């Protein structure tokens, strides 16, 4: 999504390629000084999760802050497929104009600062499976870890090179997680209450280290997203992480002078920071996919645990809360950018392939915002909610959750800026 004339020019160029303007008939998306065009990408699927490729502009309905907005253009990118009709799946020659599928650009961000040894193993297996299914697809993929503070990374166009990079992934001893994602209960029956308490205390992460890791994790995501801004088309960032948990009141990893948060919100917290990451992604035409590598999480005690009833209730509640909050944070990132969240799966080997399939077909929707969109009442920009739907029944639409009423120049001036383009070896 973009909020300045540059984005409008890009969309107008797409339209011009389909319906060349003549000397007497101007293009329907002529750029006028002072008028911003907002463009959002959307994925439309049927009940079986298959992409729907034949929707026309008049079949879309757009609401911004609960009010209908006129759609200027709806352009499909990808390979036109089949239309699902009342009598089943049928061919149709009456399809909207479509742009050819573009190269797939996917960056996997492995959150090595917040996944366990076991989760890293699962992530490595899934990435190798992704490489094995690369085939002849027009794919460029990169692999990053959140602990990496480098300003460049490599986009691989070759599956073997990508697989070699994935094979080199290792567990980070700086991670907030240990060998397992769930810490042992430390039975008070087996070792006594005093010893069990001391062991649990030693296993607790150091708050200052957790905060430092969290700051680096957010910086890594922002810099990765910003580095993709200059690349054309729709891009995907796949975050493989065990999620984000609640911080103490008043603590936020991005609350610093000139940070993105000072432009949008006066409040602090993980929820606000996740929305800011989503905003940066939306403006760079980046869709966020979130993958939890923990698999099916079992809250019940294991064979090595022998908790007392009071200890069992306390630990189970802590485990349940951590799981719900962390997975909700991953879902939030995906929902805000029109992506997918993958969790509670013991085998990730097929999950990464869903990303490529999801990126292959999408619509680009353009509309002019209302005049008051960029006006501010209290110094902070307002968040404008987007609801995109289709009139054809039985279909699911995924798109951005909304946008803040600020220009791209304002965002780029305050957000941590990454390299202008991915680096090369």
Secondary structure, DSSP 8 states (H G I E B T S, - for coil): -B-SHHHHHHHHHHHHHHS---SSS--TT---TT--EEEEEEEEE-TTS-B-----GGGEEEEETTEEE-EEEEEEES----EEETTEEE--S----EE----EEEEEEE-TTS--HHHHHHHHHHHHHHHHT-TT--EEEEEEETT---S--B-BSSHHHHHHHHHT----TTSSS-SSSS-----HHHH-HHHHHHHHHHHS--HHHHHHHHHHHHHHHHHHHHHTTTS-S-EEEEEE--------TT--TT-STT-THHHH-S--SHHHHHHHHHHHHHHTTEEEEEE-TT-S---S--TT----HHHHHHHHHHHHHHHHHHHHHHHHHHHHHT--EE-S-S--TTHHHHHHHHHSSEEEEEEE--GGGG--SSSS--EEEEEEEESSTT-EEE---EEESS-HHHHHHHS----SS-B--
